[in-house]
Amino acid sequence: MHDDLPDERRWAAWRNTERRRLIAERLAVPASVRRRHALRIGAALDSLLGDVADLLVAVYWPIRGEPDLRSWIDSLRARGARCALPVVVARDAPLEFHDWPPGARLKPGVWRIPVPVDGVPVVPQVVVAPVVGFDRDAYRLGYGGGFYDRTLAAANPRPCVIGVGYAAAELPSILPQPHDVPMDLVVTELGTAAARSQRPTGCPTFRMGAQNP
């Protein structure tokens, strides 16, 4: 694993290599298969969340082969939940989550990922975050910007954070560093695949459904 590099650069180079590999592999999966996986992920999330009425859930706009949960998001709203999208406000700052009601106008944000035009910042009780890769301790390999890590480190109270991705994206370890912040759970098309080693976040405004770990 890049043995000729100093330790700090070694793990960074390894992560970049794994990131490229995992993105290429999921993009190579037929779109029809990814759609089936997304439906299964949505069903697994429903089992975890239970009654979502009045729940504020931060979701995401899918890019680069990520699970497309937009139909599931529509079903959340139909059951009384509110949704929000992440917004990059500055390169080294935590994310903000902006309200995303049905029919809201969107505009290209950073990396041309859609964000609400008129969205106002909100504080979600649950964050559903896409992963590039993950490990059994619920550490997330993302795109390398550190936005979710900074967001979770700064959040008070911390929301319940559920990573979503494909089972094939599981790694033995992402080689977590001091700045890495684990999620509470990771859900794939096979169900709950990982949980952080400490008991998942006790959200003061949210209690999980029947499958509360």
BANU-873005 format. One line per field, with one value per residue (C-alpha): residue number from 1; residue in one letter; chain; x, y, z. Coordinates in Angstrom, 1 decimal. Layout:
<bafis>
seq: c(NUM_...)
type: c(a_...)
mol: c(A_...)
east: c(X_...)
north: c(Y_...)
up: c(Z_...)
</bafis>
This chain:
<bafis>
seq: c(1_2_3_4_5_6_7_8_9_10_11_12_13_14_15_16_17_18_19_20_21_22_23_24_25_26_27_28_29_30_31_32_33_34_35_36_37_38_39_40_41_42_43_44_45_46_47_48_49_50_51_52_53_54_55_56_57_58_59_60_61_62_63_64_65_66_67_68_69_70_71_72_73_74_75_76_77_78_79_80_81_82_83_84_85_86_87_88_89_90_91_92_93_94_95_96_97_98_99_100_101_102_103_104_105_106_107_108_109_110_111_112_113_114_115_116_117_118_119_120_121_122_123_124_125_126_127_128_129_130_131_132_133_134_135_136_137_138_139_140_141_142_143_144_145_146_147_148_149_150_151_152_153_154_155_156_157_158_159_160_161_162_163_164_165_166_167_168_169_170_171_172_173_174_175_176_177_178_179_180_181_182_183_184_185_186_187_188_189_190_191_192_193_194_195_196_197_198_199_200_201_202_203_204_205_206_207_208_209_210_211_212_213)
type: c(m_h_d_d_l_p_d_e_r_r_w_a_a_w_r_n_t_e_r_r_r_l_i_a_e_r_l_a_v_p_a_s_v_r_r_r_h_a_l_r_i_g_a_a_l_d_s_l_l_g_d_v_a_d_l_l_v_a_v_y_w_p_i_r_g_e_p_d_l_r_s_w_i_d_s_l_r_a_r_g_a_r_c_a_l_p_v_v_v_a_r_d_a_p_l_e_f_h_d_w_p_p_g_a_r_l_k_p_g_v_w_r_i_p_v_p_v_d_g_v_p_v_v_p_q_v_v_v_a_p_v_v_g_f_d_r_d_a_y_r_l_g_y_g_g_g_f_y_d_r_t_l_a_a_a_n_p_r_p_c_v_i_g_v_g_y_a_a_a_e_l_p_s_i_l_p_q_p_h_d_v_p_m_d_l_v_v_t_e_l_g_t_a_a_a_r_s_q_r_p_t_g_c_p_t_f_r_m_g_a_q_n_p)
mol: c(A_A_A_A_A_A_A_A_A_A_A_A_A_A_A_A_A_A_A_A_A_A_A_A_A_A_A_A_A_A_A_A_A_A_A_A_A_A_A_A_A_A_A_A_A_A_A_A_A_A_A_A_A_A_A_A_A_A_A_A_A_A_A_A_A_A_A_A_A_A_A_A_A_A_A_A_A_A_A_A_A_A_A_A_A_A_A_A_A_A_A_A_A_A_A_A_A_A_A_A_A_A_A_A_A_A_A_A_A_A_A_A_A_A_A_A_A_A_A_A_A_A_A_A_A_A_A_A_A_A_A_A_A_A_A_A_A_A_A_A_A_A_A_A_A_A_A_A_A_A_A_A_A_A_A_A_A_A_A_A_A_A_A_A_A_A_A_A_A_A_A_A_A_A_A_A_A_A_A_A_A_A_A_A_A_A_A_A_A_A_A_A_A_A_A_A_A_A_A_A_A_A_A_A_A_A_A_A_A_A_A_A_A)
east: c(0.0_2.3_5.0_7.5_5.5_5.4_2.5_0.2_0.6_0.4_-3.1_-4.2_-2.9_-4.5_-7.9_-7.6_-6.9_-9.8_-12.1_-11.4_-11.8_-15.1_-16.7_-15.7_-17.1_-20.5_-20.7_-20.1_-23.2_-26.2_-28.6_-31.5_-29.5_-28.7_-32.5_-33.3_-30.6_-32.1_-35.5_-34.1_-32.1_-35.3_-37.1_-34.3_-34.4_-38.2_-37.6_-35.1_-37.0_-40.5_-43.1_-41.6_-44.4_-43.0_-39.4_-36.8_-34.5_-31.5_-31.1_-28.9_-29.1_-27.5_-24.3_-21.8_-23.8_-24.9_-28.2_-31.0_-33.4_-35.6_-38.7_-38.1_-37.8_-41.2_-42.6_-41.1_-42.9_-46.2_-45.9_-45.5_-41.7_-39.8_-36.6_-33.5_-30.5_-26.9_-25.4_-21.7_-21.3_-17.5_-14.6_-13.5_-16.8_-19.5_-22.4_-25.7_-28.9_-31.6_-35.3_-36.4_-40.2_-42.0_-41.8_-39.0_-36.9_-33.3_-30.1_-26.6_-24.4_-20.8_-19.8_-23.1_-25.0_-28.6_-29.5_-32.7_-33.0_-35.0_-34.1_-33.6_-31.2_-32.7_-31.4_-32.2_-32.9_-31.7_-29.0_-28.9_-25.4_-24.1_-20.8_-18.2_-16.9_-17.4_-16.1_-17.7_-17.2_-19.4_-16.5_-17.3_-15.0_-16.4_-15.1_-12.2_-13.6_-14.3_-17.6_-19.6_-16.8_-16.7_-20.5_-20.8_-17.9_-19.7_-23.2_-24.8_-26.9_-25.6_-28.3_-28.7_-26.5_-27.2_-24.8_-26.1_-24.2_-23.8_-22.7_-19.7_-18.4_-17.5_-13.8_-11.9_-11.1_-10.9_-7.8_-9.6_-7.7_-8.2_-10.4_-12.7_-16.1_-18.1_-21.7_-24.2_-25.2_-24.6_-27.4_-27.0_-29.2_-28.6_-29.8_-27.9_-24.2_-22.3_-22.7_-20.2_-18.5_-20.1_-23.9_-25.4_-26.3_-29.2_-31.2_-33.2_-35.8_-35.9_-36.3_-35.7_-38.3_-38.7_-35.1_-33.5_-30.0)
north: c(0.0_2.8_1.7_4.2_7.2_8.7_7.4_10.4_10.4_6.6_6.3_9.3_7.7_4.4_6.1_7.8_4.5_2.8_5.7_5.6_1.8_1.8_4.5_2.8_-0.5_0.9_2.8_-0.4_-2.0_-1.9_0.9_-1.6_-3.4_-0.1_0.7_-2.6_-2.0_1.4_0.0_-2.5_0.2_2.3_-0.7_-1.2_2.4_2.2_-0.7_1.3_4.6_3.4_6.2_9.2_11.6_15.1_13.7_16.0_13.9_15.2_13.2_13.8_14.2_11.1_11.5_9.1_5.9_6.5_4.8_6.9_7.3_10.0_7.7_6.8_10.5_11.1_8.4_10.0_13.2_11.3_9.9_13.2_13.7_16.8_16.6_18.7_18.7_19.3_22.6_23.5_27.0_27.2_24.8_24.1_24.6_22.1_21.5_23.3_21.4_23.4_22.6_20.8_20.7_19.0_21.0_23.3_24.9_23.7_25.3_23.9_24.0_23.0_20.4_21.2_19.1_20.5_22.6_24.4_27.9_29.3_26.7_27.9_26.2_23.5_21.0_17.4_14.7_12.0_12.4_9.8_10.1_8.4_6.5_5.6_2.9_1.9_-0.5_-2.6_0.2_2.5_4.7_6.4_6.7_9.7_11.9_13.4_16.8_16.0_17.8_15.1_14.6_18.4_18.5_15.6_16.9_20.3_19.1_19.5_17.6_15.1_13.7_10.0_9.4_6.5_5.8_4.2_2.4_-0.9_-4.1_-4.3_-1.1_-2.6_-2.5_-4.3_-0.9_2.7_3.2_5.8_8.9_11.3_13.6_10.7_10.6_7.3_7.1_5.3_2.7_1.7_0.3_-1.5_-3.5_-6.5_-4.6_-3.1_-3.8_-1.8_0.0_2.1_0.3_2.6_2.5_4.6_8.1_8.6_11.3_13.3_14.1_10.8_7.2_4.4_1.9_-1.7_-2.6_-0.1_-1.6)
up: c(0.0_-1.2_1.1_-0.2_1.2_4.7_6.9_6.4_2.6_2.5_3.9_1.8_-1.4_-0.4_0.1_-3.3_-5.0_-3.2_-3.9_-7.7_-7.7_-5.8_-7.9_-11.1_-9.9_-8.9_-12.2_-14.0_-12.4_-14.7_-13.9_-13.5_-10.8_-9.0_-9.1_-7.4_-4.8_-4.1_-3.5_-1.0_0.7_1.1_2.6_5.1_6.0_6.6_8.9_10.9_11.1_11.8_12.0_10.2_10.8_11.7_11.3_9.7_7.5_5.7_2.4_-0.7_-4.4_-6.1_-8.2_-9.7_-9.2_-5.7_-4.6_-6.1_-3.2_-4.7_-4.8_-1.2_-0.4_-2.0_0.2_3.3_2.5_1.8_5.3_7.0_7.1_6.1_4.0_3.6_1.3_2.2_1.1_1.0_2.3_2.5_1.7_5.2_7.0_8.1_5.8_6.2_5.6_3.8_3.8_0.6_0.4_-2.6_-5.8_-4.4_-7.1_-7.3_-8.6_-9.2_-6.1_-5.5_-8.0_-9.7_-7.2_-6.9_-3.8_-2.9_-4.3_-1.4_1.2_4.8_7.2_9.4_12.0_10.9_13.4_11.0_8.3_5.4_3.9_0.8_1.1_-1.4_0.9_4.6_7.2_10.0_12.5_10.4_9.3_5.9_2.9_1.0_-1.8_0.3_1.2_4.8_4.9_6.7_9.3_10.0_10.2_12.7_14.8_15.1_15.5_19.0_19.5_17.0_14.6_14.0_10.9_8.6_5.7_2.6_-0.1_-1.8_-0.1_-2.5_-1.1_2.3_3.2_6.0_7.3_6.0_8.2_10.3_11.3_14.2_12.1_10.9_12.6_12.4_11.4_13.6_11.0_7.4_5.3_2.0_-0.3_2.1_5.2_8.1_7.4_10.0_13.3_15.2_18.1_20.7_21.0_18.2_18.9_21.3_19.5_22.0_19.4_17.6_18.6_16.1_15.0_15.8_14.8_17.2_17.6)
</bafis>
